Amino acid sequence: MSFDTPLSTTARRQALQLPQGRNPRSLALARELRARAPDEAAFVEAVLELFRSGGFEYTLTPPRLDLDSVDDFVFNTRAGFCGHFASAFVSMMRAGGLPSRVVTGYQGGEWNPIGEYYIVRQSDAHAWAEVWIEGFGWTRIDPTGVVAPERLNRGYYASMPGAASRTARK
């Protein structure tokens, strides 16, 4: 699908904004990856590959992060949940000049066949990213999926150690 409307100057500026003087190592790495990438899609894939093969781990009990939280996550702990992956990914995209944003919402839910509605719990909360790709507009990228695809397929409870299915919990 083609998207011809350009990103406004104000929206572009906001979607490239980074805190000054923070996370210098991650931002330098992102700029290096961007310089090597022939296009935006290759840059996105390079950062996803960092998460996929860089020893990162999905956990609901991550260690505390230092003030430069993205640097600490990317270079030290490499352990976190969806919010950690989404914020690190967006920071790196922005450092590479690709407008991006963290998106939060819900992933999943449980169908109630008696009342014919979905039950959506706080445990279904999720964070992912969107990047602005010229010609395509805002494009969803979920960096958690390259580290913990089971989290996206099974949901929050199933990703907990020793968790039972929702049916078994009743």
Phi, psi and chi 1 to 4 in degrees:
 res  aa     phi    psi   chi1   chi2   chi3   chi4
   1 MET       -  133.8  178.4  168.9   83.0      -
   2 SER   -95.8  147.3  179.5      -      -      -
   3 PHE  -135.1  111.3 -172.3   83.2      -      -
   4 ASP   -93.9  -16.3  -64.1  -31.5      -      -
   5 THR   -74.0  124.3  -54.6      -      -      -
   6 PRO   -75.6  159.2   26.2  -30.5      -      -
   7 LEU   -73.5  132.5 -171.1   61.9      -      -
   8 SER   -64.3  157.6   74.8      -      -      -
   9 THR   -58.8  -43.3  -57.1      -      -      -
  10 THR   -65.4  -46.0  -59.2      -      -      -
  11 ALA   -64.3  -39.5      -      -      -      -
  12 ARG   -62.6  -46.3 -179.9  174.8  -61.3  -80.6
  13 ARG   -59.6  -44.3 -174.5  176.3   56.8 -110.3
  14 GLN   -65.6  -38.7  -71.1  173.7  -20.8      -
  15 ALA   -81.4    1.1      -      -      -      -
  16 LEU  -115.3   -2.2  -72.0  170.8      -      -
  17 GLN   -68.2  135.3 -153.4  166.7   31.5      -
  18 LEU  -135.3  149.1  -72.3  163.0      -      -
  19 PRO   -65.0  131.7  -12.1   21.3      -      -
  20 GLN   -66.8  137.1  -80.7 -164.9  -62.6      -
  21 GLY    74.5    9.9      -      -      -      -
  22 ARG  -109.8  148.5  -58.7  -69.3  -55.7  -80.1
  23 ASN    53.0   50.3  -58.2  -61.2      -      -
  24 PRO   -62.6  -34.8   22.5  -32.5      -      -
  25 ARG   -68.8  -43.9  -67.2  175.5   66.1 -160.8
  26 SER   -65.2  -41.5  -60.1      -      -      -
  27 LEU   -67.8  -38.6  -56.0 -173.8      -      -
  28 ALA   -64.7  -42.3      -      -      -      -
  29 LEU   -61.6  -43.0  173.8   59.6      -      -
  30 ALA   -61.7  -43.5      -      -      -      -
  31 ARG   -64.4  -36.9  -69.8 -178.6 -171.6  110.6
  32 GLU   -65.3  -45.6  178.6 -175.8  -42.7      -
  33 LEU   -62.7  -38.8  -67.0  172.1      -      -
  34 ARG   -66.6  -39.7  179.7   61.8 -179.1  114.1
  35 ALA   -63.2  -31.6      -      -      -      -
  36 ARG   -83.6  -17.6  -74.6 -167.9 -104.8  148.3
  37 ALA   -85.1  131.9      -      -      -      -
  38 PRO   -71.7  -20.4   23.0  -30.2      -      -
  39 ASP  -157.6  178.9   56.3   29.0      -      -
  40 GLU   -61.7  -42.6  -66.0  169.6  -27.1      -
  41 ALA   -62.8  -39.0      -      -      -      -
  42 ALA   -67.9  -35.1      -      -      -      -
  43 PHE   -65.8  -46.5  174.4   49.7      -      -
  44 VAL   -55.7  -48.2  167.4      -      -      -
  45 GLU   -63.4  -36.0 -175.5   52.7   38.7      -
  46 ALA   -63.7  -41.5      -      -      -      -
  47 VAL   -70.9  -39.4  175.8      -      -      -
  48 LEU   -62.3  -38.8  -69.8  175.0      -      -
  49 GLU   -65.2  -35.4 -177.3   57.5   30.3      -
  50 LEU   -57.6  -46.2  170.9   71.8      -      -
  51 PHE   -68.2  -40.6  -69.4  153.1      -      -
  52 ARG   -65.4  -44.2 -176.3 -178.0  -64.2  113.7
  53 SER  -113.8    6.0   63.4      -      -      -
  54 GLY   -94.0   15.8      -      -      -      -
  55 GLY    79.1   21.7      -      -      -      -
  56 PHE   -79.2  151.0  -73.3   85.0      -      -
  57 GLU  -135.2  136.8  172.4 -171.0  -11.2      -
  58 TYR   -85.7  127.8  179.3   85.2      -      -
  59 THR  -149.4  146.5  178.7      -      -      -
  60 LEU   -88.4   -3.5  -63.5  173.8      -      -
  61 THR  -128.8   66.5   55.8      -      -      -
  62 PRO   -74.0  157.3   30.2  -35.9      -      -
  63 PRO   -69.9  158.8   20.6  -26.8      -      -
  64 ARG   -64.4  146.6  -75.3 -172.6   68.9  116.2
  65 LEU  -105.8  151.4  -61.4  173.1      -      -
  66 ASP   -74.5 -178.7  -72.1  -25.8      -      -
  67 LEU   -55.5  -45.4 -177.4   60.1      -      -
  68 ASP   -85.4   76.1  -75.1  -32.4      -      -
  69 SER   -63.8  -36.1   57.2      -      -      -
  70 VAL   -68.6  -44.3  173.6      -      -      -
  71 ASP   -58.0  -46.0  -83.1    0.7      -      -
  72 ASP   -62.5  -42.1 -159.2   21.3      -      -
  73 PHE   -65.6  -49.5  173.3   68.8      -      -
  74 VAL   -70.4  -38.1  170.0      -      -      -
  75 PHE  -105.2  -17.2  -67.5  100.5      -      -
  76 ASN  -118.8  -70.1  -60.3  -33.9      -      -
  77 THR   -75.7  -41.9   69.6      -      -      -
  78 ARG    50.7   29.0  -67.4 -169.8  170.3  131.5
  79 ALA  -135.3  129.6      -      -      -      -
  80 GLY  -176.7 -176.6      -      -      -      -
  81 PHE  -111.9 -171.7   47.7   82.7      -      -
  82 CYS   -53.0  -39.2   58.1      -      -      -
  83 GLY   -63.1  -36.7      -      -      -      -
  84 HIS   -65.3  -46.7  -65.2   92.5      -      -
  85 PHE   -65.4  -43.4  -72.0   98.4      -      -
  86 ALA   -64.9  -45.1      -      -      -      -
  87 SER   -69.4  -38.9   63.8      -      -      -
  88 ALA   -65.0  -43.4      -      -      -      -
  89 PHE   -61.1  -47.2 -179.1   81.2      -      -
  90 VAL   -64.4  -42.5  164.5      -      -      -
  91 SER   -58.9  -43.3  -67.1      -      -      -
  92 MET   -69.8  -39.0  -66.1 -178.6   79.2      -
  93 MET   -61.3  -46.4  -70.3  -66.5  102.7      -
  94 ARG   -62.8  -40.7  -71.9  179.3  174.8 -167.1
  95 ALA   -62.5  -30.4      -      -      -      -
  96 GLY   -86.8    6.7      -      -      -      -
  97 GLY    84.9   12.7      -      -      -      -
  98 LEU  -103.8  112.9 -169.4   54.9      -      -
  99 PRO   -54.4  135.9  -23.4   34.0      -      -
 100 SER  -156.0  165.6   54.8      -      -      -
 101 ARG  -154.9  151.9   58.8 -168.7 -179.2 -169.6
 102 VAL   -85.2  136.7  172.1      -      -      -
 103 VAL  -120.5  135.6 -179.5      -      -      -
 104 THR  -122.0  150.0   59.3      -      -      -
 105 GLY  -178.3 -143.0      -      -      -      -
 106 TYR  -128.3  142.5  -66.8   87.2      -      -
 107 GLN  -124.4  110.7 -179.0  -99.9  -39.5      -
 108 GLY    99.7 -159.5      -      -      -      -
 109 GLY   144.5  172.9      -      -      -      -
 110 GLU  -123.4  125.9 -177.6  177.6    1.4      -
 111 TRP   -74.3  128.0  178.3 -110.8      -      -
 112 ASN  -100.2  102.9  178.7  -33.9      -      -
 113 PRO   -70.0  -22.8   23.8  -30.1      -      -
 114 ILE   -72.8  -50.6  -63.2  167.7      -      -
 115 GLY   -89.4   -8.0      -      -      -      -
 116 GLU    55.7   56.2  -64.1 -174.5  -16.5      -
 117 TYR  -150.6  164.7   59.9   86.1      -      -
 118 TYR   -93.9  139.5  -79.2   95.8      -      -
 119 ILE   -99.3  118.8  -60.7  168.8      -      -
 120 VAL  -114.9  120.3 -179.9      -      -      -
 121 ARG  -106.2  164.2  -64.4  179.6  172.7   87.3
 122 GLN   -58.1  -30.4 -171.7   59.8   29.2      -
 123 SER   -67.9  -10.2   59.5      -      -      -
 124 ASP   -90.9    1.0  -65.1  -46.3      -      -
 125 ALA   -61.8  146.9      -      -      -      -
 126 HIS  -152.9  155.0 -171.1   54.6      -      -
 127 ALA  -127.8  139.7      -      -      -      -
 128 TRP  -144.1 -168.3   58.6   94.3      -      -
 129 ALA  -128.8  158.9      -      -      -      -
 130 GLU  -130.0  139.4  -72.5 -178.2  -17.7      -
 131 VAL  -120.4  147.6  -63.9      -      -      -
 132 TRP   -90.2  115.6  179.8  -93.7      -      -
 133 ILE  -109.4  119.1  -54.5  -72.3      -      -
 134 GLU   -54.5  132.9  -67.0  -58.4  -31.2      -
 135 GLY    88.7  -13.7      -      -      -      -
 136 PHE  -123.9  -21.7  -67.4   95.2      -      -
 137 GLY    82.5 -156.6      -      -      -      -
 138 TRP   -69.5  126.0  -72.3  109.5      -      -
 139 THR  -122.1  127.8  -56.0      -      -      -
 140 ARG   -74.5  131.0 -179.4  178.4 -168.9 -135.4
 141 ILE  -132.2  127.8  -50.8  -73.3      -      -
 142 ASP  -115.1   95.0 -165.1  -23.1      -      -
 143 PRO   -64.7  -23.3   20.3  -27.7      -      -
 144 THR   -62.0  -33.2  -55.1      -      -      -
 145 GLY   -64.0  -26.2      -      -      -      -
 146 VAL   -81.7  -17.8  -58.8      -      -      -
 147 VAL   -99.9  -41.3  176.1      -      -      -
 148 ALA  -137.6   70.5      -      -      -      -
 149 PRO   -61.1  -26.9   16.5  -25.5      -      -
 150 GLU   -63.9  -30.1   68.7  -79.4   -2.9      -
 151 ARG   -62.5  -38.1  161.5   60.0  176.2  106.9
 152 LEU   -78.4  -28.7  -56.3 -176.9      -      -
 153 ASN   -85.6  -36.6  -65.9  -29.6      -      -
 154 ARG  -103.5  -22.3  -65.6 -175.7  -20.4 -130.0
 155 GLY    96.4  176.7      -      -      -      -
 156 TYR   -61.1  -54.6  167.5   85.2      -      -
 157 TYR   -60.4  -40.3  -78.4  114.5      -      -
 158 ALA   -67.7  -20.8      -      -      -      -
 159 SER   -83.6   -7.3   65.2      -      -      -
 160 MET   -80.6  140.4  -63.7  178.2   73.5      -
 161 PRO   -56.8  131.6  -19.3   28.8      -      -
 162 GLY    70.9   17.1      -      -      -      -
 163 ALA   -73.2  144.5      -      -      -      -
 164 ALA   -96.1  161.0      -      -      -      -
 165 SER   -66.6  163.9   71.3      -      -      -
 166 ARG   -61.5  -36.8  -75.1 -170.6  174.9  175.1
 167 THR   -62.9  -41.8  -54.9      -      -      -
 168 ALA   -70.3  -23.4      -      -      -      -
 169 ARG   -77.6  -14.2  -72.3 -165.2  -45.9  -91.6
 170 LYS   -75.6      -  -67.1 -179.8 -179.5  176.0
